[in-house]
Amino acid sequence: MPEKTPVDFWFDPLCPWAWMTSRWVLEVQSARDLDIRWHVMSLAVLNEPRLDDMSESYRETMGKAWAPVRVVIAAQQQFGDEVVGRLYTALGTRFHNKGEGPTREAIAGALADTGLPAELIEYADKDTYDTQLRASHKEGIDKVGQEVGTPVIAVPGEDGGQIAFFGPVVTPAPKGEEALKLWDGTLMVASVKGFYEIKRTRTQGPIFD
């Protein structure tokens, strides 16, 4: 049996675009041998140096961004890497598909959905694992630079290292052959030496399906 392709995926549960990209990667996994390894990154950490230049409403959003990632990193530290993907799916489904947003009630509901201890919600307001959270964030963002956000994806490169990139940003998440075509094209473009960016203006908001 061929080995599965390791895919490292950094996410912040708050981000709707990362959520759709993650659902696309899972769609690809259903047809390809991918070993998806989920990691947290943090929009709150990423935007710390920029808070003074942001609007009050965005600063409030960044304040709310701490709770979900703190709960995920606490779950990972206490119960292992295997719970991260399940908890992310539960959080994203509640935050985005069900429209509950990153509320304490939604986080508690996601813990219940995944069978994790309810007491983990207490870490939403604690910095107990912030060192590990910042380390996970740094590992992902160092692969692509400070000028991007979440998600970050890293896959094996031909030289034994990794190819890493931000995105892709999609709405809605592609399915079937479209998902595979985007995967193959993204990896092909990202592997080209000297390639940095492809982008166009978004004309549609997040579509959750």
Disulfide bonds with the S-S distance in Angstrom:
none
